[in-house]
Amino acid sequence: MDFFSDNTAAASPRVMAALAAANAGAAAPYGKDDWTQRVEERFAAIFEREVAVFLVLTGTAANALALASIVKPWGAVLTHEEAHVVEDECGAPEFFTNGAKLVDLPGTGAKLTPEAVTKALSHLRAGDFHQVQAQVLTITQATECGTIYTPAEVRALKEAVTPRGLKLHMDGARFANALVTLGCTPAEITWKAGVDVLSFGGTKNGALAAEAVIFFDPAEAEEMKWRRKRAGQTLSKGRVLGAQFEGLLAHDHWLDLARHANTRAKRLADSVAQGGEARLAWPCQANEVFLVLPPAVQERLKTAGIGYYDWSARSLPPEAPLKEGEVVGRFVMSFATEAEHVEALIAAIAG
């Protein structure tokens, strides 16, 4: 039983069917195909405004190219210390921005606060050529700890950086999972709350390999077409990406897939919250559950052949540190996670 990541799931059958259907006849290359054009229109409808959309293959490309389009080489990107751009992208953001500095900040549950951001800005003097210049704040939705920013929290972060003119980027690798929990509209949690650029995740939520970079002001997207091409992310057979998103977005399939994953995660979290040896590290708000596991539970999970990642304890609340022998375990649900596997996991934890 594999709870390592939602990346281990295959693609949704609907996405594969859409891809197969697109694999017939000739089509215009480099994103000029009908599938990509329809997807761009669909994104405009989803976000209730004109947007500039750039489809790419990976989340790393989406984040790195999005940031490169809105920060200068002498700029600084403020982010959480456990953010994907810091820990899991092999320096790609620094590479594609030509050296912009990532300034990583602490925060419980992998969330940033306006206070932490304001404090960091106070140490980065505006106009001082001896220092990098703060230009972007990037947040993750849902976070690396499976927690979620509300629209009010996003607005507060935007208000904290507005006096210094920073852009706000959102890494939405699990955007769909956050959205179905929040119950708001995509517009309310993005541009209406102050987000300038969104990395819209598809791969973790049923696509084969498809991500989108969405600029809510198309006038700010001029550089992106050049950067995407230079990074080798402009596919000649662009319909391969367009078709995946068409299958994913049709009839709100992307939200149904995320809802399934979240439901499975909630079942596990609710079970652990009732008591026992394991405990929740922080609230489960999307499709990831983080549990503090004592040695006896770790051994039972190993014996049962249940796969999960040992996770960092840096984002634990200061008042709830790990005890000797305990670890934080990450359990991730996907659209393909089966109910019986979750029940077997619950049984193994309970002993």
C-alpha positions in Angstrom: 0.0 0.0 0.0 1.6 3.2 -1.2 0.9 6.5 0.5 4.2 8.1 -0.5 2.8 10.7 -3.0 -0.1 11.6 -5.3 2.6 11.5 -8.0 2.5 7.7 -7.8 -1.0 7.5 -9.2 -1.6 7.0 -12.9 -3.5 9.4 -15.0 -7.2 9.7 -14.9 -9.0 7.5 -17.5 -10.8 10.6 -18.7 -7.5 12.4 -19.3 -6.1 9.4 -21.1 -9.3 9.1 -23.2 -9.0 12.8 -24.2 -5.3 12.3 -25.1 -6.1 9.3 -27.2 -8.9 11.2 -29.0 -6.5 14.0 -29.8 -4.1 11.6 -31.3 -5.7 11.6 -34.8 -5.1 13.7 -37.8 -3.0 16.8 -38.2 -3.0 19.8 -35.8 -1.2 23.1 -35.7 2.0 22.9 -33.6 3.4 24.9 -30.7 0.1 25.5 -28.8 -1.8 26.8 -31.8 -3.9 23.6 -31.9 -7.7 23.6 -31.1 -7.3 21.7 -27.8 -4.9 24.3 -26.4 -7.1 27.2 -27.6 -10.2 25.7 -26.0 -8.3 25.2 -22.7 -7.1 28.8 -22.7 -10.8 29.9 -23.0 -11.8 27.4 -20.3 -9.2 28.9 -17.9 -10.6 32.4 -18.6 -14.1 31.1 -17.7 -12.9 29.3 -14.6 -11.1 32.5 -13.3 -13.8 34.9 -14.5 -11.4 37.2 -16.4 -9.0 37.4 -19.3 -5.8 35.5 -18.5 -2.6 34.5 -20.2 -2.0 30.8 -20.1 1.2 28.9 -20.7 1.1 25.1 -20.6 4.3 23.2 -19.5 5.2 19.7 -18.6 6.3 19.9 -15.0 5.6 21.8 -11.8 9.3 22.7 -11.5 9.2 24.4 -14.9 5.9 26.1 -14.0 7.3 27.6 -10.8 10.8 28.4 -12.1 9.6 30.1 -15.3 6.7 31.9 -13.5 9.2 33.4 -11.0 11.7 34.2 -13.7 9.1 36.3 -15.4 8.5 38.5 -12.4 11.8 38.8 -10.6 15.1 40.3 -11.7 18.5 38.5 -11.2 19.3 40.9 -8.3 15.8 40.3 -6.8 14.7 38.3 -3.8 11.8 35.8 -3.6 10.3 35.4 -0.1 9.0 31.9 0.6 8.5 29.3 3.3 11.6 27.3 4.3 9.9 24.0 3.4 8.4 25.3 0.1 8.8 23.1 -3.0 10.8 25.9 -4.7 13.4 25.7 -1.9 13.6 22.0 -1.2 12.6 20.1 -4.2 13.5 21.9 -7.4 17.3 21.4 -7.6 18.0 25.1 -7.8 15.8 25.6 -10.9 14.2 28.8 -9.6 17.7 30.3 -9.0 18.9 29.0 -12.4 16.0 30.3 -14.5 15.9 33.7 -12.7 19.6 34.0 -13.4 20.5 34.1 -9.7 17.6 35.7 -7.8 17.9 34.8 -4.1 15.3 32.7 -2.3 14.7 34.0 1.2 13.1 31.2 3.2 11.1 31.9 6.3 9.7 29.7 9.1 6.0 29.1 9.8 3.9 26.5 11.6 2.3 24.0 9.2 4.3 25.5 6.3 2.3 28.7 6.3 3.7 32.2 6.2 2.2 35.0 8.2 2.1 38.7 7.4 4.3 39.3 10.5 7.0 37.0 9.3 7.0 38.5 5.9 7.1 42.1 7.3 10.0 41.2 9.5 11.9 39.7 6.6 11.3 42.8 4.5 12.6 45.0 7.3 16.0 43.3 6.8 16.0 43.8 3.0 16.6 47.5 2.5 14.8 49.0 -0.5 17.2 50.7 -2.9 20.4 49.5 -1.2 22.6 48.1 -4.0 24.5 46.0 -1.4 21.4 43.8 -1.0 19.1 41.9 -3.2 15.8 43.6 -3.7 12.6 42.0 -2.5 10.4 41.6 -5.5 8.2 38.5 -5.1 6.4 36.6 -2.4 5.5 33.0 -3.3 3.1 30.8 -1.3 2.0 27.2 -1.7 -1.6 26.2 -1.9 -2.1 23.7 -0.4 1.2 23.9 1.5 3.9 21.3 1.8 2.2 20.3 5.1 -1.3 20.0 3.6 -2.6 23.2 5.2 -4.5 25.9 3.4 -4.5 29.6 3.0 -8.0 31.2 3.2 -8.8 34.1 0.9 -8.5 36.4 3.9 -5.0 35.1 4.7 -3.9 35.5 1.1 -5.2 39.1 1.1 -3.3 39.8 4.3 -0.1 38.6 2.9 -0.6 40.7 -0.3 -1.3 43.7 1.9 1.9 43.1 3.8 4.1 43.2 0.6 2.1 45.8 -1.3 4.0 48.8 0.2 7.2 47.4 -1.3 5.6 46.5 -4.6 6.1 42.8 -4.5 4.3 40.4 -6.8 2.5 37.5 -5.3 3.0 34.0 -6.9 1.0 30.9 -5.8 2.4 27.4 -6.3 -0.8 25.5 -6.9 0.5 22.0 -7.4 -2.5 21.0 -5.2 -4.7 23.9 -6.0 -7.7 21.8 -6.7 -7.4 20.1 -3.3 -7.3 23.4 -1.6 -10.2 24.7 -3.6 -12.7 22.0 -2.8 -11.9 22.4 0.9 -12.4 26.1 0.9 -15.6 26.0 -1.1 -14.9 29.4 -2.7 -14.4 30.2 -6.4 -11.0 30.0 -8.1 -11.2 33.8 -8.6 -11.7 34.4 -4.9 -8.6 32.6 -3.8 -6.4 34.0 -6.5 -6.6 37.3 -8.3 -9.4 38.7 -6.1 -7.2 38.1 -3.1 -4.1 39.6 -4.8 -2.4 36.8 -6.6 -0.6 37.9 -9.7 0.6 34.6 -11.1 -0.5 31.0 -10.4 1.2 27.7 -11.1 -1.9 25.5 -11.7 -1.2 21.9 -11.0 -2.5 19.1 -13.2 -0.1 16.2 -12.7 -0.8 15.5 -9.0 -4.5 15.6 -9.8 -5.1 13.2 -12.6 -3.0 14.5 -15.6 -0.2 12.5 -17.2 2.2 15.4 -17.3 0.6 18.8 -17.6 0.9 22.1 -15.6 -0.2 25.6 -16.4 1.2 29.0 -15.6 -1.6 31.6 -15.4 -1.0 35.4 -15.4 -4.0 37.3 -14.2 -2.7 40.4 -16.0 -1.8 39.3 -19.6 0.3 42.5 -19.9 2.7 41.0 -17.4 3.2 37.8 -19.4 5.2 39.1 -22.3 8.5 37.5 -21.2 6.9 34.1 -20.5 6.6 33.0 -24.1 10.4 33.5 -24.6 11.3 31.9 -21.3 9.1 28.9 -22.0 10.7 28.3 -25.4 14.2 28.8 -24.1 13.6 26.3 -21.3 12.5 23.6 -23.8 8.9 23.7 -22.5 7.2 24.8 -25.7 6.0 21.5 -27.1 5.9 21.2 -30.9 2.9 18.8 -30.5 1.2 21.1 -28.1 -2.1 19.2 -28.3 -0.5 16.7 -26.0 -0.8 19.2 -23.2 -4.0 20.8 -24.4 -5.8 17.5 -24.6 -4.8 16.5 -21.1 -6.2 19.7 -19.6 -9.3 19.5 -21.7 -10.0 16.1 -20.3 -9.2 17.3 -16.8 -11.2 20.5 -16.8 -14.3 19.2 -18.6 -17.4 18.9 -16.4 -15.3 19.9 -13.4 -13.5 16.5 -13.4 -10.5 18.2 -11.8 -12.6 19.1 -8.8 -14.2 15.6 -8.5 -10.7 14.0 -8.5 -9.5 16.3 -5.8 -12.7 15.8 -3.7 -12.1 12.0 -3.8 -8.5 12.4 -2.5 -9.5 14.9 0.2 -12.3 12.5 1.4 -9.9 9.7 1.8 -7.5 11.9 3.7 -10.2 13.1 6.0 -11.2 9.6 6.8 -7.7 8.9 8.1 -7.4 12.2 9.9 -10.8 11.8 11.6 -9.9 8.3 12.8 -6.6 9.4 14.3 -8.2 12.4 16.0 -10.4 10.0 18.0 -7.4 9.0 20.0 -4.7 6.4 20.1 -0.9 6.2 19.9 -0.5 8.4 16.8 -1.6 12.0 16.7 -2.1 14.7 14.0 0.9 16.9 13.5 -1.4 19.7 12.3 -4.9 19.8 10.9 -5.6 17.8 7.7 -7.1 20.3 5.2 -6.4 18.8 1.8 -5.2 15.4 0.6 -2.2 15.0 2.9 -2.2 13.7 6.4 0.8 14.3 8.7 0.9 12.1 11.8 3.3 12.0 14.7 4.2 8.3 14.9 5.7 6.6 18.0 8.1 3.7 17.5 5.4 1.0 18.0 3.2 2.5 15.2 6.2 2.8 12.9 7.0 -0.9 13.4 3.4 -1.9 12.7 3.3 0.2 9.5 6.6 -1.4 8.3 5.3 -4.9 9.0 2.1 -4.2 7.1 4.1 -3.0 4.1 2.6 0.5 4.1 4.7 3.1 2.4 4.9 6.7 3.6 7.6 9.4 3.9 9.3 10.4 7.1 8.8 14.2 7.1 10.5 17.2 8.5 9.4 18.3 12.0 10.4 22.0 11.3 6.9 23.2 10.9 5.5 21.6 14.1 4.1 24.1 16.6 6.8 25.0 19.1 4.6 23.8 22.0 4.3 20.3 20.5 7.8 18.9 19.8 8.5 15.3 19.0 9.2 12.9 21.8 12.1 10.5 21.7 11.7 8.0 18.9 8.8 9.8 17.3 8.8 10.8 13.6 6.4 12.8 11.5 4.9 10.6 8.7 3.4 12.0 5.6 0.5 10.0 4.0 -0.8 11.3 0.7 -4.1 10.3 -1.0 -4.8 10.6 -4.7 -7.9 10.3 -6.9 -7.0 6.7 -7.2 -6.7 5.9 -3.5 -9.0 3.0 -2.6 -11.2 3.0 0.5 -10.1 -0.4 1.6 -6.4 0.7 1.6 -7.2 3.6 3.9 -9.1 1.2 6.2 -6.1 -1.1 6.3 -3.9 1.9 7.1 -6.2 2.9 10.0 -6.1 -0.7 11.3 -2.3 -0.8 11.2 -2.0 2.5 13.1 -4.5 1.3 15.7 -2.8 -2.0 16.1 
